[in-house]
Amino acid sequence: MAYSEKKITKTFNKICDRIIEGESVKTILKDKEMPSSKTFWKWLNEDKEKVNQYARAKEIYAESVFEDIILISDGTGDDVLIDEDGNKNVNHHVIQRDRLRVDSRKWALSKMNPKKYSDKLDLTNNGKSFDNVNKVDVIFKDFSDEDNSE
């Protein structure tokens, strides 16, 4: 299917909007009205502005995932169940599921934007090696000849 420049822009904008909302590109491109994945990646390959737009959509989505982590962590809705006798029981399944949800999102964020969300420390100078490394001279003094009598 041939796309006019106007149709490409409109379709690409829709794709980016859906990415921001949390849909994967793979899922979006399965829709009938969307281009094939080959066409989509071709559009990206040929237009630097679209690359920037796509990257920005992914950044916005990452911020949304970050906010989800806080919401999930702060949520306590189903953590405690009250049985018919009024006894409170901790719902460990919900707590474990929330832990998995948070951990999965943290891992995904560390891959989406490692500079911002990774646990690794950048021990370089903005990705570049340090040029001037200070040299340290260590001098060992031999105290064996000194008089140690006290």
C-alpha positions as MATLAB code, in Angstrom:
seq = 'MAYSEKKITKTFNKICDRIIEGESVKTILKDKEMPSSKTFWKWLNEDKEKVNQYARAKEIYAESVFEDIILISDGTGDDVLIDEDGNKNVNHHVIQRDRLRVDSRKWALSKMNPKKYSDKLDLTNNGKSFDNVNKVDVIFKDFSDEDNSE';
ca = [
       0.000    0.000    0.000;
       1.430    3.379   -1.017;
       1.246    6.146    1.563;
       1.159    9.861    0.846;
       3.434   12.032    2.975;
       0.363   13.364    4.811;
      -0.883    9.812    5.504;
       2.571    8.727    6.705;
       2.718   11.648    9.143;
      -0.793   11.023   10.434;
      -0.201    7.271   10.835;
       3.187    7.772   12.461;
       1.673   10.232   14.936;
      -0.991    7.665   15.857;
       1.672    5.018   16.394;
       3.674    7.323   18.672;
       0.537    8.249   20.631;
      -0.179    4.582   21.228;
       3.431    3.947   22.279;
       3.065    6.704   24.867;
      -0.059    4.952   26.149;
       1.953    1.775   26.686;
       1.303   -0.343   23.610;
       4.197   -2.121   21.962;
       5.086   -1.368   18.368;
       4.559   -5.051   17.563;
       0.984   -4.930   18.863;
       0.186   -1.626   17.165;
       1.401   -2.806   13.770;
      -0.881   -5.848   13.893;
      -3.905   -3.577   13.416;
      -5.405   -3.573    9.909;
      -5.111    0.195    9.437;
      -1.430    0.206   10.391;
       1.528   -0.364    8.069;
       3.603   -3.502    8.079;
       6.570   -3.595   10.425;
       8.857   -3.434    7.398;
       7.202   -0.196    6.278;
       7.289    1.311    9.764;
      11.007    0.628   10.237;
      11.665    1.944    6.723;
       9.952    5.211    7.680;
      12.233    5.456   10.703;
      15.302    4.623    8.646;
      14.576    7.363    6.133;
      13.583   10.264    8.387;
      15.643   11.617   11.278;
      12.671   13.658   12.524;
      10.644   10.461   12.882;
      13.522    8.845   14.768;
      13.458   11.753   17.220;
       9.663   11.589   17.513;
       9.791    7.841   18.165;
      12.575    8.254   20.737;
      10.580   10.970   22.509;
       7.470    8.742   22.588;
       9.555    5.979   24.196;
      10.948    8.452   26.761;
       7.447    9.606   27.702;
       6.352    5.991   27.999;
       9.341    5.287   30.278;
       8.265    8.134   32.562;
       4.816    6.566   32.713;
       6.317    3.207   33.684;
       8.340    4.950   36.391;
       5.152    6.493   37.788;
       3.457    3.071   37.670;
       6.199    1.689   39.913;
       5.365    4.272   42.562;
       1.617    3.644   42.269;
       2.037   -0.127   42.539;
       4.423    0.215   45.484;
       2.111    2.583   47.347;
      -1.029    0.525   46.674;
      -2.375   -1.523   49.579;
      -5.883   -2.273   48.347;
      -5.885   -6.071   48.496;
      -2.938   -6.665   50.836;
      -5.176   -7.733   53.712;
      -8.262   -9.909   53.421;
     -10.943  -10.093   56.084;
     -12.666  -13.466   56.366;
     -16.293  -14.056   57.360;
     -15.294  -14.147   61.057;
     -13.639  -10.710   60.834;
     -10.099  -12.076   60.995;
      -7.469  -10.176   59.016;
      -5.226  -12.279   56.790;
      -2.273  -10.992   54.813;
      -2.742  -11.704   51.111;
       0.802  -12.796   50.251;
      -0.179  -13.594   46.648;
      -1.069   -9.960   45.939;
       2.060   -8.697   47.647;
       4.268  -11.095   45.665;
       2.484  -10.183   42.431;
       3.040   -6.478   43.099;
       6.705   -7.149   43.835;
       6.992   -8.955   40.487;
       5.218   -6.079   38.718;
       7.592   -3.528   40.237;
      10.711   -5.619   39.557;
       9.665   -6.232   35.951;
       9.139   -2.530   35.366;
      12.435   -1.616   37.018;
      14.249   -4.095   34.785;
      12.487   -2.793   31.657;
      13.313    0.815   32.556;
      16.979   -0.060   33.044;
      17.000   -1.367   29.455;
      14.919    1.456   27.963;
      17.059    4.214   29.406;
      20.105    2.818   31.198;
      21.698    6.237   31.778;
      18.673    7.371   33.762;
      17.301    4.185   35.334;
      20.127    1.657   35.559;
      21.705    0.694   38.871;
      25.159    0.779   37.275;
      27.354    3.764   37.987;
      28.989    5.515   35.043;
      32.616    5.677   36.092;
      33.576    7.584   32.986;
      33.351   11.189   31.936;
      30.016   11.225   30.044;
      30.833    7.912   28.415;
      34.443    8.872   27.691;
      37.502    7.587   29.491;
      39.352    9.885   31.816;
      42.484   11.191   30.113;
      44.550   12.216   33.097;
      44.877    9.529   35.680;
      46.892   10.636   38.679;
      49.978    8.600   39.395;
      50.547    7.609   42.989;
      54.027    6.690   44.168;
      54.157    4.388   47.146;
      57.371    4.240   49.143;
      57.905    1.398   51.568;
      60.235    2.114   54.434;
      62.200   -0.713   55.930;
      62.082   -0.420   59.727;
      63.954   -3.653   60.397;
      67.340   -1.931   60.896;
      66.084    0.573   63.427;
      66.607    0.051   67.120;
      63.295   -1.136   68.574;
      64.435   -1.392   72.160;
      62.325    0.488   74.642;
];
